[in-house]
Amino acid sequence: MGAISSMIAGTVVSVGWQLSGLPDSTGIDPMVTGILASTIAMIVGSLASQRSHPVPEHIARALEETARWAPSRPAC
């Protein structure tokens, strides 16, 4: 749900920003507002759907296995 809401929010805000003439009055490019809206929608959408659509077990196991094989960070 987060990815879809991110794409929709970014597109709507960017196009709306451009069509409303706000780039001329604010000096802020529509891409900036679209990316900001997209990022917020991604986070909110992902958190909202986390309980109803949890990470599948096989992906969680793959992530755990990858973490075991990842090189450890050296101490600073």
N, C-alpha and C positions, 0 to 999 in steps of 0.2 A: 504494500500500500504506500510505503514511503517513496518509492521510485516513481510511481505513477503520479502521486500528488506533487512531487517535486517538478516533474516535467510540465504538468498543467499549470502550476503556480508560476513557474519561471516564465512560461510563454505568455500567460495572461497579463502578468505584471509588466513584462517588457513591452509587449504590444500596446497595452493600455497607457503606459508611460509615454511611448512615442506618439500615439494618436492624440493624447491630451495636450501635447505641446510642452510638457514639463522639461524636456531636455534643454530647450531654449531659455526657460525662465530660471531653472535651477543649475544648469551646467553639468548635471549628472547624466551620464550615458545610460540608455535603457538596459544595456547589458549588465551594468553594475547592479541595478535594481532587480533585474531578473535573476541574477546569480544569488543575490541576498535572499530573495523570496524563495527560490528553489532550495537553498540550503536549509532555511527554516522549515519549509514544508517537508523536506526529507527527514529531518530530525523528529519533528512532531508526528508525522505519519508513521515512522518506524516505531517510535515509542508507543503510539496509540494501538498499533496492531501486534505488538510483541507478545501479548498473552494469547490472542486468538490465533496467531500464526507463528508459533515458536520455530526456532531453527530445527530442521530435521535432524534426527539422531545420527545419521551417517555423516552429515556435514560436521556436526559437533565432534564426532570421533576423529574425523580427518583433521580438524583444527587442533585437537589435543595432540595427535600424533606429530603434526608439523611443529608444534611448540616443543615437543621433546627433542626433535632433531635440529632445532634452530641453534646456532652457535650462541654460547653464553657471552654476555658483555664483559669485557675486561674491567677490572676495578680502576677507578680514576686516580 
